[in-house]
Amino acid sequence: MKPTKYILLAFALTAFGACTEGDTLGGNDIDDTPTPDDTTEPGDTSGGEDNTFEHPGGPDIWDYLDRLAEEGPPEFSSRMHSCPKMTYERIGNILQSRGVDLNAQSGLSAGSLWRNGAPALGAPKLDVRSRESTEITTASAAKLFDIFAQAAPEIITAMPTLAACTVDGVGTEMFTPEGACTIDGIACLTGVPATVAHLELCNEMVNRASTTTKGQEIAVAALAAAAHTCE
């Protein structure tokens, strides 16, 4: 069997050499001169005939060092700049502090939605000793907005009587008698100083609704959810 293998190998090599010679000497010369498309510049990372993979350029090491100096290492900055959801208990405290009755029995009340929405809001399951989830999920964000949407009428009505929303001894109104949003009302709702941009956004939501009342409720729900979805 060995002689046969050697004969076949010799035949294959001879045939290969003949093909090569025909290409180079038989009038079918192959021009191996690189075309402009085949040439690469130093540092070029594009794939080519001899390199079939694209290699995106690496990061600038100096930019990376500057970012580390400003933000700190990833394990530190990920904690500093992350956005955990508010705890179930804190959501209840915020609702109550803004005039919402957490013990309301109506199935569509904000208090009822909060009490029955504990699983969706990531509350701990005490029967299995689980910890409360800190991640914002689609379910938790949607449930929280539903709660604020139902709570909006209560918040609007209660705001002028709330001690937390009193300015110089005077209660704060969320809206003017004409239906426009107020800076102090937005600040009371969100817990942070309001800006002109907040005011403009609030008024736009009110004005674009089918009715002023619906617009006010949508504005309160949207601003409250935006302020309190993230811890």
Residue frames as qw, qx, qy, qz and C-alpha x, y, z in Angstrom:
[[0.000, 0.884, 0.468, 0.000, 0.00, 0.00, 0.00],
 [0.345, -0.723, 0.055, 0.597, 2.88, 2.36, 0.68],
 [0.339, -0.052, 0.542, 0.768, 4.13, 2.48, -2.94],
 [0.090, 0.647, 0.663, 0.366, 0.62, 3.32, -4.07],
 [0.234, -0.884, -0.291, 0.282, 0.41, 6.20, -1.62],
 [0.385, -0.514, 0.284, 0.712, 3.71, 7.58, -2.79],
 [0.287, 0.242, 0.661, 0.649, 2.64, 7.34, -6.44],
 [0.028, -0.807, -0.565, -0.167, -0.60, 9.21, -5.77],
 [0.331, -0.821, -0.090, 0.457, 1.23, 11.87, -3.78],
 [0.392, -0.264, 0.453, 0.756, 3.81, 12.34, -6.55],
 [0.196, 0.487, 0.684, 0.507, 1.04, 12.59, -9.14],
 [0.139, -0.889, -0.430, 0.072, -0.79, 15.24, -7.13],
 [0.369, -0.697, 0.122, 0.603, 2.37, 17.30, -6.67],
 [0.369, -0.001, 0.594, 0.715, 3.19, 17.04, -10.35],
 [0.094, 0.682, 0.642, 0.339, -0.27, 18.12, -11.36],
 [0.251, -0.888, -0.248, 0.295, -0.13, 21.05, -8.94],
 [0.401, -0.489, 0.320, 0.705, 3.23, 22.13, -10.36],
 [0.304, 0.282, 0.667, 0.619, 1.94, 21.91, -13.91],
 [0.021, -0.845, -0.525, -0.102, -1.02, 24.11, -13.09],
 [0.337, -0.816, -0.023, 0.470, 1.23, 26.67, -11.46],
 [0.409, -0.236, 0.499, 0.726, 3.63, 26.67, -14.39],
 [0.234, 0.531, 0.672, 0.460, 0.79, 27.10, -16.83],
 [0.115, -0.918, -0.365, 0.107, -0.44, 30.13, -14.99],
 [0.329, -0.797, 0.164, 0.479, 2.94, 31.81, -14.87],
 [0.275, -0.394, 0.625, 0.615, 4.52, 30.75, -18.18],
 [0.328, 0.321, 0.831, 0.314, 1.69, 29.75, -20.43],
 [0.007, 0.361, 0.387, 0.849, 0.33, 33.20, -21.14],
 [0.467, -0.699, -0.458, -0.290, -2.03, 33.29, -18.20],
 [0.374, 0.196, -0.477, 0.771, 0.18, 35.41, -15.98],
 [0.409, -0.752, -0.516, 0.036, -1.36, 36.34, -12.63],
 [0.174, 0.625, -0.173, 0.741, -0.77, 39.92, -11.59],
 [0.598, -0.458, -0.573, 0.323, -0.04, 39.82, -7.88],
 [0.192, 0.237, -0.149, 0.941, 0.42, 43.59, -7.65],
 [0.051, -0.509, -0.708, 0.487, -1.84, 44.85, -4.86],
 [0.035, 0.658, 0.445, 0.606, -4.69, 47.07, -6.00],
 [0.073, -0.436, 0.264, -0.857, -5.55, 50.18, -4.04],
 [0.740, -0.407, -0.104, -0.525, -8.38, 48.26, -2.37],
 [0.915, -0.104, -0.362, 0.146, -5.97, 45.53, -1.25],
 [0.419, 0.352, -0.421, 0.724, -3.49, 47.86, 0.38],
 [0.524, -0.750, -0.402, 0.032, -3.79, 48.74, 4.01],
 [0.097, 0.777, -0.285, 0.553, -2.42, 51.61, 5.93],
 [0.336, 0.106, -0.756, 0.551, -0.64, 51.16, 9.24],
 [0.196, 0.092, 0.584, -0.782, -3.24, 50.72, 11.93],
 [0.571, 0.027, -0.376, -0.729, -5.98, 49.77, 9.43],
 [0.372, -0.092, 0.842, -0.380, -8.33, 47.28, 11.09],
 [0.734, 0.306, -0.040, -0.605, -10.59, 46.45, 8.15],
 [0.791, -0.020, 0.610, 0.041, -10.95, 42.88, 6.97],
 [0.336, 0.651, -0.473, -0.489, -9.39, 41.92, 3.66],
 [0.822, 0.288, -0.437, -0.225, -8.50, 38.99, 1.41],
 [0.576, 0.208, -0.706, 0.356, -5.88, 37.76, 3.85],
 [0.041, -0.047, -0.651, 0.756, -7.72, 38.96, 6.91],
 [0.247, -0.426, -0.719, -0.490, -11.41, 38.12, 7.01],
 [0.380, -0.651, -0.598, 0.272, -12.21, 39.67, 10.37],
 [0.021, 0.810, 0.034, 0.584, -12.98, 43.28, 11.21],
 [0.601, -0.286, -0.475, 0.576, -11.03, 44.51, 14.22],
 [0.101, -0.940, -0.206, -0.253, -12.48, 47.71, 15.68],
 [0.350, 0.560, -0.399, 0.636, -9.83, 50.06, 16.90],
 [0.551, -0.363, -0.628, 0.413, -9.05, 49.80, 20.58],
 [0.224, -0.937, -0.266, 0.009, -9.81, 52.56, 23.10],
 [0.302, 0.731, -0.289, 0.539, -7.49, 55.48, 23.52],
 [0.666, -0.226, -0.571, 0.423, -5.48, 54.59, 26.60],
 [0.175, 0.081, -0.268, 0.944, -5.17, 58.23, 27.64],
 [0.481, -0.330, -0.219, -0.782, -8.95, 58.78, 27.44],
 [0.765, -0.302, -0.566, -0.063, -9.41, 55.62, 29.47],
 [0.519, -0.109, -0.495, 0.688, -7.01, 56.82, 32.18],
 [0.105, -0.207, 0.073, -0.970, -8.73, 60.21, 32.30],
 [0.643, -0.350, -0.383, -0.563, -12.11, 58.50, 32.72],
 [0.725, -0.248, -0.588, 0.259, -10.75, 56.31, 35.52],
 [0.306, 0.024, -0.368, 0.878, -9.39, 59.37, 37.29],
 [0.305, -0.210, -0.052, -0.927, -12.74, 61.16, 37.02],
 [0.757, -0.228, -0.276, -0.547, -15.20, 58.29, 37.62],
 [0.529, -0.441, 0.677, -0.259, -13.12, 55.80, 39.57],
 [0.046, -0.169, 0.960, 0.220, -12.76, 52.08, 38.81],
 [0.453, -0.174, -0.616, -0.621, -15.78, 50.28, 37.25],
 [0.459, -0.349, -0.801, 0.161, -16.68, 48.41, 40.43],
 [0.147, -0.364, -0.418, 0.819, -16.98, 51.77, 42.22],
 [0.206, 0.148, -0.219, -0.942, -18.68, 53.82, 39.49],
 [0.360, -0.236, -0.804, -0.410, -21.24, 51.09, 38.80],
 [0.317, -0.513, -0.721, 0.342, -22.52, 51.48, 42.36],
 [0.108, -0.386, -0.174, 0.900, -22.31, 55.26, 42.37],
 [0.269, 0.237, -0.323, -0.876, -24.16, 55.74, 39.07],
 [0.113, -0.234, -0.945, -0.201, -26.58, 52.84, 39.19],
 [0.415, -0.192, -0.034, -0.888, -30.31, 53.34, 39.61],
 [0.101, -0.170, -0.963, 0.181, -31.92, 50.89, 42.04],
 [0.325, -0.566, -0.521, -0.549, -35.68, 51.02, 42.45],
 [0.319, -0.457, 0.373, -0.742, -37.30, 52.48, 45.53],
 [0.035, -0.030, -0.963, 0.267, -38.19, 50.00, 48.23],
 [0.277, -0.514, -0.742, -0.329, -41.79, 48.94, 48.62],
 [0.370, -0.641, -0.510, 0.438, -42.00, 50.57, 52.04],
 [0.210, -0.335, 0.050, 0.917, -40.57, 53.87, 50.82],
 [0.092, -0.277, -0.612, -0.735, -43.07, 54.02, 47.97],
 [0.358, -0.646, -0.672, -0.041, -45.83, 53.70, 50.57],
 [0.373, -0.550, -0.278, 0.694, -44.27, 56.44, 52.70],
 [0.111, -0.074, 0.310, 0.941, -44.11, 58.80, 49.73],
 [0.221, -0.456, -0.687, -0.521, -47.72, 58.13, 48.78],
 [0.417, -0.668, -0.580, 0.210, -48.88, 58.68, 52.35],
 [0.345, -0.424, -0.107, 0.831, -46.83, 61.86, 52.73],
 [0.041, 0.021, -0.390, -0.920, -48.58, 63.30, 49.68],
 [0.495, 0.061, 0.213, -0.840, -52.07, 62.65, 50.95],
 [0.608, 0.071, -0.679, -0.405, -52.81, 59.14, 49.67],
 [0.724, -0.328, 0.377, -0.475, -54.91, 56.85, 51.87],
 [0.209, 0.374, -0.897, -0.108, -53.03, 53.55, 51.90],
 [0.240, 0.099, 0.902, -0.346, -55.93, 51.82, 53.66],
 [0.551, 0.280, -0.092, -0.781, -58.54, 52.68, 51.05],
 [0.592, 0.034, 0.795, -0.128, -60.64, 49.62, 50.24],
 [0.671, 0.633, 0.034, -0.386, -61.74, 50.47, 46.71],
 [0.888, 0.054, 0.365, 0.276, -60.18, 48.00, 44.30],
 [0.577, 0.624, 0.156, 0.503, -58.98, 50.78, 41.99],
 [0.269, -0.960, 0.071, -0.014, -57.68, 53.10, 44.70],
 [0.385, 0.711, -0.531, 0.255, -53.97, 53.88, 44.88],
 [0.423, -0.513, 0.640, -0.385, -53.81, 52.39, 48.38],
 [0.909, 0.060, 0.349, -0.219, -55.33, 49.11, 47.24],
 [0.771, 0.596, -0.206, 0.084, -53.04, 48.93, 44.22],
 [0.082, 0.714, -0.615, 0.324, -50.04, 49.51, 46.47],
 [0.628, -0.343, 0.607, -0.345, -51.06, 46.84, 48.97],
 [0.905, 0.208, 0.349, -0.124, -51.90, 44.25, 46.33],
 [0.652, 0.728, -0.198, 0.070, -48.99, 45.19, 44.08],
 [0.512, -0.728, 0.453, 0.054, -46.25, 44.15, 46.47],
 [0.831, -0.013, 0.479, 0.282, -45.00, 41.23, 44.31],
 [0.582, 0.700, 0.225, 0.348, -44.78, 43.37, 41.18],
 [0.034, -0.956, 0.180, -0.228, -43.02, 46.11, 43.14],
 [0.609, 0.411, -0.588, 0.339, -40.38, 43.63, 44.30],
 [0.512, -0.636, 0.319, -0.480, -41.33, 43.53, 47.96],
 [0.069, 0.355, -0.919, 0.160, -39.62, 40.80, 50.01],
 [0.771, -0.220, -0.466, -0.375, -41.50, 37.53, 50.49],
 [0.326, -0.589, 0.567, -0.475, -41.30, 37.05, 54.22],
 [0.937, -0.116, 0.190, -0.270, -42.56, 33.47, 54.08],
 [0.928, 0.240, -0.045, 0.282, -39.42, 32.42, 52.22],
 [0.526, -0.706, 0.092, 0.465, -37.13, 35.05, 53.81],
 [0.629, 0.432, 0.284, 0.580, -36.19, 36.56, 50.49],
 [0.253, -0.416, -0.051, 0.872, -34.59, 39.96, 50.16],
 [0.399, 0.792, 0.282, -0.367, -36.34, 42.77, 48.35],
 [0.681, 0.374, 0.350, 0.523, -35.35, 43.13, 44.72],
 [0.192, -0.677, 0.014, 0.710, -33.46, 46.32, 43.90],
 [0.257, 0.020, 0.645, 0.720, -33.85, 46.03, 40.13],
 [0.437, 0.430, 0.111, -0.782, -36.27, 48.15, 38.12],
 [0.315, 0.150, 0.890, 0.293, -38.29, 45.80, 35.94],
 [0.178, -0.233, -0.511, -0.808, -40.96, 46.48, 33.34],
 [0.444, -0.538, -0.708, -0.112, -43.57, 45.09, 35.74],
 [0.406, -0.512, -0.426, 0.625, -42.45, 47.24, 38.67],
 [0.097, -0.128, 0.148, 0.976, -42.26, 50.43, 36.58],
 [0.281, -0.335, -0.618, -0.653, -45.70, 49.81, 35.05],
 [0.465, -0.567, -0.669, 0.119, -47.26, 49.03, 38.44],
 [0.325, -0.391, -0.268, 0.818, -45.73, 52.14, 39.99],
 [0.065, -0.047, -0.307, -0.948, -47.13, 54.35, 37.22],
 [0.389, -0.464, -0.706, -0.369, -50.57, 52.77, 37.66],
 [0.443, -0.541, -0.560, 0.444, -50.43, 53.59, 41.36],
 [0.182, -0.292, -0.046, 0.938, -49.45, 57.21, 40.74],
 [0.165, -0.232, -0.551, -0.785, -52.15, 57.55, 38.08],
 [0.454, -0.576, -0.665, -0.144, -54.79, 56.42, 40.58],
 [0.468, -0.496, -0.394, 0.616, -53.23, 58.56, 43.32],
 [0.255, 0.248, 0.191, 0.915, -53.19, 61.76, 41.25],
 [0.297, -0.680, -0.365, -0.563, -56.67, 63.04, 42.23],
 [0.683, -0.633, -0.310, 0.190, -55.92, 62.42, 45.93],
 [0.597, -0.148, -0.033, 0.788, -52.56, 64.18, 45.67],
 [0.104, 0.445, 0.267, 0.848, -54.04, 67.20, 43.89],
 [0.462, -0.715, -0.364, -0.378, -56.81, 67.57, 46.47],
 [0.744, -0.571, -0.231, 0.258, -54.62, 67.01, 49.53],
 [0.622, 0.278, -0.096, 0.725, -51.59, 69.10, 48.54],
 [0.049, -0.694, 0.034, -0.717, -52.81, 72.47, 49.95],
 [0.699, -0.641, 0.013, -0.316, -53.32, 70.84, 53.37],
 [0.921, -0.026, -0.225, 0.316, -49.99, 69.01, 53.61],
 [0.442, -0.851, 0.137, 0.249, -47.41, 70.32, 56.06],
 [0.684, -0.161, 0.444, 0.556, -44.63, 69.05, 53.74],
 [0.388, 0.489, 0.475, 0.620, -45.92, 71.32, 50.99],
 [0.159, -0.932, -0.297, 0.132, -46.37, 74.48, 53.04],
 [0.537, 0.310, 0.008, 0.784, -44.34, 77.51, 51.96],
 [0.043, 0.206, -0.234, 0.949, -44.09, 80.38, 54.46],
 [0.254, 0.199, 0.686, -0.652, -47.16, 79.05, 56.23],
 [0.602, 0.388, -0.042, -0.697, -49.23, 78.93, 53.06],
 [0.761, 0.093, 0.642, -0.002, -50.39, 75.66, 51.51],
 [0.041, -0.381, 0.633, 0.673, -49.21, 74.86, 48.00],
 [0.753, 0.442, 0.260, -0.413, -51.57, 74.31, 45.09],
 [0.634, -0.025, 0.648, 0.421, -50.52, 71.92, 42.34],
 [0.289, 0.451, 0.559, 0.633, -52.44, 73.98, 39.78],
 [0.056, 0.078, 0.102, -0.990, -53.62, 77.55, 39.46],
 [0.476, 0.418, 0.527, -0.566, -57.37, 78.33, 39.29],
 [0.540, 0.588, -0.275, -0.537, -56.93, 78.50, 35.51],
 [0.986, 0.107, 0.105, -0.074, -55.55, 74.95, 35.47],
 [0.529, 0.692, -0.437, 0.223, -51.86, 75.69, 34.89],
 [0.840, -0.185, -0.370, 0.351, -49.08, 73.92, 36.80],
 [0.235, -0.946, 0.159, -0.157, -47.18, 75.71, 39.56],
 [0.426, 0.574, -0.620, 0.322, -43.48, 75.60, 40.34],
 [0.311, -0.404, 0.662, -0.549, -44.08, 75.01, 44.06],
 [0.882, 0.023, 0.194, -0.429, -46.59, 72.27, 43.31],
 [0.833, 0.413, -0.367, 0.040, -44.12, 70.37, 41.13],
 [0.178, 0.546, -0.673, 0.466, -41.40, 70.77, 43.78],
 [0.591, -0.271, 0.520, -0.553, -43.74, 69.36, 46.44],
 [0.936, 0.190, -0.003, -0.295, -44.73, 66.45, 44.19],
 [0.805, 0.434, -0.361, 0.183, -41.20, 65.45, 43.18],
 [0.761, -0.596, -0.044, 0.251, -39.30, 66.44, 46.29],
 [0.596, -0.099, 0.186, 0.775, -36.70, 68.45, 44.38],
 [0.074, 0.602, 0.027, -0.795, -36.56, 72.11, 43.27],
 [0.613, 0.577, 0.533, 0.081, -38.56, 72.53, 40.08],
 [0.282, -0.268, 0.356, 0.849, -37.25, 74.30, 36.99],
 [0.435, 0.460, -0.086, -0.769, -38.86, 76.16, 34.12],
 [0.325, 0.217, -0.832, -0.394, -38.38, 73.03, 32.01],
 [0.006, 0.222, 0.936, -0.274, -40.45, 71.04, 34.53],
 [0.291, 0.486, 0.378, -0.732, -43.16, 73.68, 34.41],
 [0.401, 0.422, -0.428, -0.691, -43.27, 73.73, 30.62],
 [0.236, 0.064, -0.953, -0.180, -43.45, 69.94, 30.42],
 [0.104, 0.327, 0.810, -0.476, -46.22, 69.82, 33.02],
 [0.366, 0.520, 0.151, -0.757, -48.29, 72.44, 31.20],
 [0.336, 0.320, -0.680, -0.567, -47.78, 70.69, 27.88],
 [0.107, -0.120, -0.987, 0.029, -49.20, 67.45, 29.28],
 [0.204, 0.471, 0.594, -0.619, -52.19, 69.34, 30.67],
 [0.341, 0.536, -0.122, -0.762, -52.86, 71.21, 27.44],
 [0.295, 0.272, -0.785, -0.473, -52.57, 68.19, 25.15],
 [0.134, 0.174, 0.947, -0.233, -55.10, 66.07, 27.06],
 [0.089, -0.490, -0.719, -0.485, -58.74, 65.78, 26.04],
 [0.367, -0.849, -0.292, -0.244, -59.81, 67.59, 29.21],
 [0.024, 0.752, -0.426, 0.503, -58.00, 69.76, 31.75],
 [0.746, -0.475, 0.344, -0.317, -58.78, 67.34, 34.57],
 [0.983, 0.116, 0.077, 0.123, -57.37, 64.36, 32.69],
 [0.542, 0.670, -0.250, 0.441, -54.33, 66.38, 31.70],
 [0.275, -0.738, 0.419, -0.452, -53.66, 67.37, 35.30],
 [0.890, -0.295, 0.311, -0.155, -53.90, 63.77, 36.48],
 [0.893, 0.366, -0.029, 0.260, -51.60, 62.57, 33.69],
 [0.267, 0.773, -0.329, 0.472, -49.08, 65.31, 34.51],
 [0.536, -0.635, 0.427, -0.358, -49.04, 64.44, 38.22],
 [0.970, -0.071, 0.231, -0.016, -48.67, 60.72, 37.49],
 [0.771, 0.534, -0.102, 0.332, -45.89, 61.24, 34.94],
 [0.084, 0.782, -0.390, 0.479, -43.88, 63.67, 37.09],
 [0.685, -0.528, 0.401, -0.303, -44.26, 61.53, 40.22],
 [0.982, 0.083, 0.149, 0.080, -43.23, 58.35, 38.39],
 [0.604, 0.659, -0.213, 0.395, -40.24, 60.07, 36.80],
 [0.120, -0.754, 0.427, -0.485, -39.09, 61.36, 40.19],
 [0.613, -0.434, 0.539, -0.381, -39.70, 58.23, 42.25],
 [0.950, 0.227, -0.181, -0.117, -39.09, 55.26, 39.95],
 [0.696, 0.331, -0.437, 0.464, -35.37, 55.40, 40.75],
 [0.634, -0.603, -0.339, 0.347, -34.03, 55.56, 44.32]]
